[in-house]
Amino acid sequence: MPAPSRVRSRVAARALAPLLALALGACAISRSQESQMGEEYARELNAQLALVADPEINRYLTVLGDSIAAVSGGQVAAWHFYLVDSRAVNAFAVPGGYVYVTRGLVERTEAMTELAGVLGHEIAHVVRRHSVEQMERAQRANVGVTLACVLTGVCGSEAAQAGIQIGGAAVFARYSRSDESEADRDAVATVVRAGIHPRGIVTMFERLLAERERSPAALDEWFATHPTEEARIAEVQKVIATIDSTVLATLGTDTPRYHAFRDRVRALPPSPEADSAGR
């Protein structure tokens, strides 16, 4: 199965072409356009990614995700959470409230608060409209005309192929340092409001950094889309330090239900990637 990042790039042109064309005359992308874009893009993703169909797994992921999204302050009609049957370690969100987490990431968690932190971070990207802002910046830089030409199939030259790559980058490029920091801060605040301890954000980062030291290639996809380093961990710790310790003491960190969920994920048959690799 293609890696989620490659699938996103491949379907971005087809899914987003109508909206990019619509936005040519105006830089601002409306909430309704954002919702339509997310719905169309998620439909493309769900048709091409291998998604885990286990109802118990999906029920738990949705309940946990909804509990965090409900206190995020986002203007999203309905949130959707999916587990991608991939060994890759990654998580990403599509505008409009569609959040994807890979099996490889869940399998590496040790407590509920760690997955909650990841979900809180991706939810924050949606609430803050970071992907939408990337598109708007591209349009203000006069990239919009090129994108519409390419993505709507009007152009058939070599420039079109370059434009398709630009189109994918305009929507799914790495978030800026400020975007990532903002999503981290929002994730801390949101999981706290959901009654969950934010320390999982730190421990998950630390675990992934430690694994990268042992096996750099294993986490290529995560670090390509989530630049993580000690300074970022320190920033999150500073935010957590501002929270009243008596409040932190009341927050949940783990549950038996989470371990049942994670163990069920770990017990799934080999992912399609493993099958295709003959493993």
Rosetta blueprint (number, residue, H / E / L):
1 M L
2 P L
3 A L
4 P H
5 S H
6 R H
7 V H
8 R H
9 S H
10 R H
11 V H
12 A H
13 A H
14 R H
15 A H
16 L H
17 A H
18 P H
19 L H
20 L H
21 A H
22 L H
23 A H
24 L H
25 G H
26 A L
27 C L
28 A L
29 I L
30 S L
31 R H
32 S H
33 Q H
34 E H
35 S H
36 Q H
37 M H
38 G H
39 E H
40 E H
41 Y H
42 A H
43 R H
44 E H
45 L H
46 N H
47 A H
48 Q H
49 L L
50 A L
51 L E
52 V L
53 A L
54 D L
55 P H
56 E H
57 I H
58 N H
59 R H
60 Y H
61 L H
62 T H
63 V H
64 L H
65 G H
66 D H
67 S H
68 I H
69 A H
70 A L
71 V L
72 S L
73 G L
74 G L
75 Q L
76 V L
77 A L
78 A L
79 W L
80 H E
81 F E
82 Y E
83 L E
84 V E
85 D L
86 S L
87 R L
88 A L
89 V L
90 N L
91 A E
92 F E
93 A E
94 V E
95 P L
96 G L
97 G L
98 Y E
99 V E
100 Y E
101 V E
102 T E
103 R H
104 G H
105 L H
106 V H
107 E H
108 R H
109 T L
110 E L
111 A L
112 M H
113 T H
114 E H
115 L H
116 A H
117 G H
118 V H
119 L H
120 G H
121 H H
122 E H
123 I H
124 A H
125 H H
126 V H
127 V H
128 R L
129 R L
130 H H
131 S H
132 V H
133 E H
134 Q H
135 M H
136 E H
137 R H
138 A H
139 Q H
140 R H
141 A L
142 N L
143 V L
144 G H
145 V H
146 T H
147 L H
148 A H
149 C H
150 V H
151 L H
152 T L
153 G L
154 V L
155 C L
156 G L
157 S L
158 E H
159 A H
160 A H
161 Q H
162 A H
163 G H
164 I H
165 Q H
166 I H
167 G H
168 G H
169 A H
170 A H
171 V H
172 F H
173 A L
174 R L
175 Y L
176 S L
177 R H
178 S H
179 D H
180 E H
181 S H
182 E H
183 A H
184 D H
185 R H
186 D H
187 A H
188 V H
189 A H
190 T H
191 V H
192 V H
193 R H
194 A L
195 G L
196 I E
197 H L
198 P L
199 R H
200 G H
201 I H
202 V H
203 T H
204 M H
205 F H
206 E H
207 R H
208 L H
209 L H
210 A H
211 E H
212 R H
213 E H
214 R H
215 S L
216 P H
217 A H
218 A H
219 L H
220 D H
221 E H
222 W H
223 F H
224 A H
225 T H
226 H L
227 P L
228 T L
229 E L
230 E H
231 A H
232 R H
233 I H
234 A H
235 E H
236 V H
237 Q H
238 K H
239 V H
240 I H
241 A H
242 T L
243 I L
244 D L
245 S H
246 T H
247 V H
248 L H
249 A L
250 T L
251 L L
252 G E
253 T L
254 D L
255 T L
256 P H
257 R H
258 Y H
259 H H
260 A H
261 F H
262 R H
263 D H
264 R H
265 V H
266 R H
267 A L
268 L L
269 P L
270 P L
271 S L
272 P H
273 E H
274 A H
275 D H
276 S H
277 A L
278 G L
279 R L
